[in-house]
Amino acid sequence: MFDYGRAERSDRGPDTLAAISLADLLLQPPEFGGPAVSDRHVSGDLTDQIAAGQYTVREVREHVQFIACDLTILQDTSVESIMPASLWIGLISEGMWRGRIDGRDLELGPIGQPVLIGLTEDTDCIDHQLSGNHTRMASFFVNARFFESEEGATDGSGSLDHVRRMMDGSATTFASIPSSSLARTLGTLANCPYTGALADLYFESAALASIVEVGRLTEHAAPDIDRPTSRALAVANAARQHIDDDLATFCGVSVLARRLGTNETTLRRQFKSVFGCTIIEYVMQQRLQAAKLLIRESDLQIAQIAYRIGYVDPGNFSTAYKRFFGRTPREDRAQRFKG
């Protein structure tokens, strides 16, 4: 188990987060990241302190790892690596993960559903994190070799064949997974209540249950159902650009569809197929992330921030903020003055 910078409770009250270097973040089992650290392309010195918080990589079974983080990024960081044929099943509960996989830009946020990425071969990946972003994530990484092992190959129902095909086809799979049970499993793993052998069993059983759940959900799905077309990519990216350019006065889905020369139903479907969340969810995520930055780095009043990002009622803003981040805006602002 690799566990860097675990938060420790200090006498001053709030958690004191240990600084994490780029070298620590890259020190992962070879199966997860492909080449050794020295063979990866990174921005910045390996000794730079680029994040604070907790980062965990735990091998729970041969070819299967649990990966979790609760990190605040201290400086812009990019890591390039080659990922093997594999399956990534993850839940982002706070913040945003940004990167580029197989030539495709991705932004994954806390949409309330697990996300699945299936790679069919060794694939170029870029992990790009921006200073100030705080991300909380829990996931399983399953190397394709798991399904070649005795445990992975034994499946009398054939359900796992659908999971295997995500790593045997010709295109990368990106999908959100509408499973509350899988979301609960991933959501609780970052705070494992056990230690030693019991913890090993806890993580292994959760990993296998997650793989089975993905197999069950994909058993009757068409192989390419979640692989967006080039047209969908173009429309979704154009929609996101329109939203980002004028976030506070977002015009609504119907107006956005007319501007892009498509219909509302098609736009909603294509946007979700590419980004794994609805347009309204994306707008809310981006507004709240912008609000968080203003709360921590500006002296604007909470109500002023609410109005600036597009909320009419500061009370509704505070409610949405707490639901999204687990803290009120005032609690977040108070963190600036502690320490």
Legacy VTK file of the C-alpha trace (Angstrom):
# vtk DataFile Version 3.0
C-alpha trace
ASCII
DATASET POLYDATA
POINTS 339 float
0.000 0.000 0.000
1.297 3.446 -0.932
-0.167 6.183 1.254
1.281 9.694 0.988
0.545 12.756 3.066
-2.288 11.427 5.187
-4.015 14.320 6.964
-3.228 14.541 10.648
-5.285 16.236 13.371
-3.387 19.066 15.011
-3.913 20.797 18.346
-5.040 23.923 16.479
-8.278 22.268 15.429
-8.346 21.920 11.615
-6.616 19.151 9.719
-2.989 19.825 8.896
-2.315 18.455 5.444
1.110 17.082 4.623
2.746 18.374 1.451
3.119 15.857 -1.378
5.854 15.984 -3.979
5.518 15.096 -7.632
7.859 12.162 -7.060
5.482 10.789 -4.421
2.490 11.083 -6.735
4.359 9.214 -9.451
5.582 6.431 -7.182
2.867 3.940 -8.119
2.892 0.216 -8.866
4.392 -0.279 -12.375
1.199 -1.974 -13.555
-0.838 1.173 -12.960
1.409 3.729 -14.581
3.343 1.670 -17.120
6.993 2.800 -17.176
9.017 3.851 -14.191
8.964 7.451 -13.025
12.100 8.297 -15.011
10.387 7.276 -18.253
7.465 9.675 -17.825
7.241 13.258 -19.009
6.424 15.661 -16.216
6.251 19.434 -15.785
8.267 20.746 -12.868
10.943 19.362 -10.584
10.130 16.005 -8.997
10.928 17.503 -5.591
8.427 20.353 -5.980
5.609 20.268 -3.455
2.669 20.190 -5.821
-0.197 19.016 -3.602
-1.352 18.712 -0.019
-3.591 16.009 1.368
-3.929 12.267 1.005
-3.066 10.068 -1.962
-3.390 6.267 -1.831
-2.596 3.436 -4.220
-3.318 -0.007 -2.785
-2.955 -3.327 -4.586
-6.022 -5.316 -3.532
-5.578 -8.290 -5.864
-3.222 -9.236 -8.668
-3.849 -6.801 -11.556
-6.351 -4.760 -9.477
-5.569 -1.571 -7.539
-7.561 0.813 -5.387
-6.649 4.457 -6.023
-7.962 7.366 -3.963
-7.070 10.962 -3.232
-8.207 13.933 -1.177
-5.853 16.586 -2.511
-5.500 20.315 -2.879
-3.257 21.170 -5.842
-0.590 23.755 -4.937
0.719 24.456 -8.438
-0.213 23.668 -12.030
0.996 20.138 -12.780
1.005 17.911 -15.857
2.018 14.258 -15.975
2.249 12.299 -19.224
2.193 8.506 -19.111
1.193 5.423 -21.054
-1.702 3.453 -19.621
-2.075 -0.237 -20.505
-5.262 -1.922 -21.715
-7.401 -1.563 -18.614
-10.633 -0.543 -16.958
-10.962 2.429 -14.586
-14.036 2.648 -12.366
-14.150 5.809 -10.275
-16.284 8.245 -8.320
-15.313 11.899 -7.982
-17.114 13.324 -4.969
-15.523 16.768 -4.996
-13.593 18.939 -7.414
-12.604 18.204 -10.991
-10.174 15.879 -12.755
-8.750 17.245 -16.000
-6.753 15.292 -18.499
-6.353 13.986 -22.010
-6.832 10.317 -22.882
-6.414 8.862 -26.353
-6.329 12.372 -27.843
-9.539 13.433 -26.111
-9.797 16.206 -23.519
-11.767 15.195 -20.432
-13.134 17.008 -17.417
-14.684 14.708 -14.838
-16.632 16.261 -11.977
-18.821 15.162 -9.066
-21.941 14.132 -11.003
-23.121 11.640 -8.357
-22.505 8.619 -10.585
-19.402 6.474 -11.050
-17.486 6.914 -14.299
-16.020 4.112 -16.389
-13.084 4.395 -18.799
-12.057 1.350 -20.841
-8.745 1.346 -22.732
-8.206 -1.233 -25.490
-4.415 -0.863 -25.803
-1.455 1.094 -24.466
-2.780 4.667 -24.529
-1.180 8.090 -24.141
-2.602 9.911 -21.132
-2.022 13.382 -19.693
-3.074 14.254 -16.156
-3.349 18.050 -15.886
-4.276 19.633 -12.566
-4.670 23.355 -11.891
-3.459 25.177 -8.815
-6.180 25.624 -6.194
-8.276 22.660 -7.336
-9.355 20.333 -4.542
-10.260 16.820 -5.662
-11.690 13.907 -3.702
-11.845 10.650 -5.653
-12.015 6.879 -5.096
-11.541 4.307 -7.854
-10.472 0.852 -8.973
-7.979 0.243 -11.754
-8.316 -3.196 -13.394
-5.564 -4.283 -15.770
-6.759 -6.352 -18.748
-4.570 -9.192 -17.472
-7.034 -9.687 -14.610
-9.463 -11.232 -17.104
-6.749 -13.594 -18.315
-6.210 -14.928 -14.803
-8.060 -17.929 -13.431
-10.268 -15.747 -11.223
-11.168 -13.287 -13.957
-11.739 -15.892 -16.629
-14.196 -17.966 -14.587
-17.633 -16.585 -15.387
-20.372 -19.056 -16.170
-22.981 -16.357 -16.844
-20.971 -14.593 -19.524
-21.578 -11.201 -17.901
-17.877 -10.402 -17.717
-17.560 -10.905 -21.472
-19.144 -7.477 -21.884
-16.549 -5.954 -19.568
-13.734 -7.687 -21.452
-14.973 -6.278 -24.747
-14.334 -2.761 -23.454
-10.651 -3.695 -23.569
-10.751 -5.782 -26.754
-12.409 -3.399 -29.216
-11.038 -0.656 -31.394
-12.133 2.438 -29.437
-11.791 3.837 -25.946
-14.961 3.639 -23.831
-16.157 6.553 -21.702
-19.396 6.159 -19.737
-21.207 7.212 -16.592
-22.639 4.287 -14.611
-26.152 4.731 -13.171
-25.598 2.549 -10.113
-26.327 3.795 -6.588
-24.830 0.634 -5.056
-21.535 1.121 -6.904
-21.501 4.804 -5.924
-21.985 3.837 -2.256
-19.197 1.263 -2.447
-16.709 3.730 -3.906
-17.872 6.520 -1.620
-17.123 4.576 1.566
-13.793 3.006 0.583
-11.714 6.128 1.158
-12.555 5.830 4.887
-11.946 2.137 5.451
-12.737 1.310 9.101
-10.470 -1.774 9.169
-6.754 -2.520 9.324
-4.516 -5.452 8.502
-5.975 -8.623 6.986
-9.539 -7.435 7.511
-8.813 -4.310 5.468
-7.297 -6.446 2.706
-10.464 -8.547 2.580
-12.641 -5.424 2.674
-10.929 -3.857 -0.355
-10.727 -7.107 -2.324
-14.422 -7.894 -1.878
-15.375 -4.325 -2.823
-13.211 -4.493 -5.964
-14.733 -7.774 -7.119
-18.251 -6.552 -6.343
-17.598 -3.429 -8.416
-16.413 -5.447 -11.408
-19.452 -7.709 -11.156
-21.763 -4.673 -10.971
-20.208 -3.191 -14.121
-20.667 -6.548 -15.843
-24.306 -6.681 -14.819
-25.028 -3.169 -16.056
-23.286 -3.647 -19.408
-24.615 -7.159 -20.079
-27.477 -5.972 -22.293
-25.888 -2.794 -23.623
-24.783 -2.396 -27.206
-20.951 -2.431 -27.398
-20.697 1.137 -28.717
-23.579 2.706 -26.802
-21.356 5.064 -24.805
-18.763 5.883 -27.450
-19.552 9.351 -28.788
-19.193 10.102 -32.493
-16.939 12.845 -33.846
-20.064 14.959 -34.416
-21.099 14.513 -30.776
-17.608 15.487 -29.636
-17.672 18.647 -31.755
-21.120 19.710 -30.569
-20.423 18.935 -26.897
-17.116 20.796 -26.900
-18.696 23.793 -28.626
-21.488 23.800 -26.038
-18.987 23.674 -23.191
-17.047 26.580 -24.687
-20.232 28.673 -24.917
-21.045 27.874 -21.289
-17.536 28.646 -20.017
-17.397 31.944 -21.918
-20.500 33.294 -20.174
-21.051 31.133 -17.122
-22.883 33.648 -14.926
-25.573 34.405 -17.535
-26.045 30.926 -19.015
-28.865 31.253 -21.538
-30.473 27.837 -21.085
-30.311 24.612 -23.054
-32.879 25.548 -25.695
-31.132 28.819 -26.599
-27.751 27.089 -26.594
-29.071 24.407 -28.954
-30.316 27.051 -31.405
-26.948 28.808 -31.334
-25.218 25.534 -32.199
-27.665 24.624 -34.942
-29.020 21.490 -33.302
-32.104 20.499 -31.325
-32.356 20.435 -27.555
-32.785 16.663 -27.191
-29.750 15.907 -29.352
-27.626 18.461 -27.529
-28.544 17.045 -24.119
-27.734 13.490 -25.256
-24.443 14.376 -26.958
-23.219 16.520 -24.074
-23.844 13.773 -21.530
-22.269 11.095 -23.747
-19.053 13.127 -23.916
-18.769 14.629 -20.431
-20.761 12.150 -18.323
-23.058 14.799 -16.856
-26.009 16.875 -17.991
-25.601 20.460 -19.174
-27.332 21.795 -16.061
-25.077 19.692 -13.813
-22.030 21.034 -15.632
-23.180 24.641 -15.275
-23.783 24.115 -11.554
-20.388 22.433 -11.072
-18.519 25.202 -12.860
-20.381 27.963 -11.022
-19.710 26.387 -7.639
-16.039 25.773 -8.444
-15.734 29.442 -9.439
-17.495 30.443 -6.230
-15.122 28.344 -4.152
-12.135 30.102 -5.698
-13.658 33.533 -4.991
-14.513 32.554 -1.414
-10.948 31.450 -0.713
-9.069 34.150 -2.616
-11.235 37.294 -2.649
-12.765 39.585 -0.046
-16.178 39.704 -1.727
-19.146 39.047 0.519
-20.868 35.675 0.174
-23.982 37.312 -1.305
-21.853 39.205 -3.847
-20.235 35.947 -4.954
-23.640 34.310 -5.293
-24.858 37.101 -7.582
-21.625 37.122 -9.573
-21.862 33.446 -10.528
-25.529 33.636 -11.478
-27.569 32.911 -8.341
-30.514 35.212 -7.614
-30.969 34.022 -4.019
-27.858 33.817 -1.783
-29.710 31.314 0.417
-30.155 28.930 -2.502
-26.480 29.405 -3.330
-25.398 28.472 0.205
-27.619 25.377 0.145
-26.224 24.245 -3.221
-22.666 24.966 -2.088
-22.984 22.842 1.044
-24.626 19.996 -0.868
-21.786 20.046 -3.408
-18.744 20.527 -1.151
-20.031 19.315 2.229
-19.290 22.712 3.829
-21.046 26.071 3.814
-19.437 29.066 2.067
-18.766 30.666 5.453
-17.023 27.526 6.715
-14.826 27.488 3.624
-13.947 31.140 4.022
-13.096 30.594 7.684
-10.403 28.099 6.638
-8.368 31.027 5.265
-7.942 32.420 8.761
-7.057 29.171 10.482
-3.688 27.570 10.623
LINES 1 340
339 0 1 2 3 4 5 6 7 8 9 10 11 12 13 14 15 16 17 18 19 20 21 22 23 24 25 26 27 28 29 30 31 32 33 34 35 36 37 38 39 40 41 42 43 44 45 46 47 48 49 50 51 52 53 54 55 56 57 58 59 60 61 62 63 64 65 66 67 68 69 70 71 72 73 74 75 76 77 78 79 80 81 82 83 84 85 86 87 88 89 90 91 92 93 94 95 96 97 98 99 100 101 102 103 104 105 106 107 108 109 110 111 112 113 114 115 116 117 118 119 120 121 122 123 124 125 126 127 128 129 130 131 132 133 134 135 136 137 138 139 140 141 142 143 144 145 146 147 148 149 150 151 152 153 154 155 156 157 158 159 160 161 162 163 164 165 166 167 168 169 170 171 172 173 174 175 176 177 178 179 180 181 182 183 184 185 186 187 188 189 190 191 192 193 194 195 196 197 198 199 200 201 202 203 204 205 206 207 208 209 210 211 212 213 214 215 216 217 218 219 220 221 222 223 224 225 226 227 228 229 230 231 232 233 234 235 236 237 238 239 240 241 242 243 244 245 246 247 248 249 250 251 252 253 254 255 256 257 258 259 260 261 262 263 264 265 266 267 268 269 270 271 272 273 274 275 276 277 278 279 280 281 282 283 284 285 286 287 288 289 290 291 292 293 294 295 296 297 298 299 300 301 302 303 304 305 306 307 308 309 310 311 312 313 314 315 316 317 318 319 320 321 322 323 324 325 326 327 328 329 330 331 332 333 334 335 336 337 338
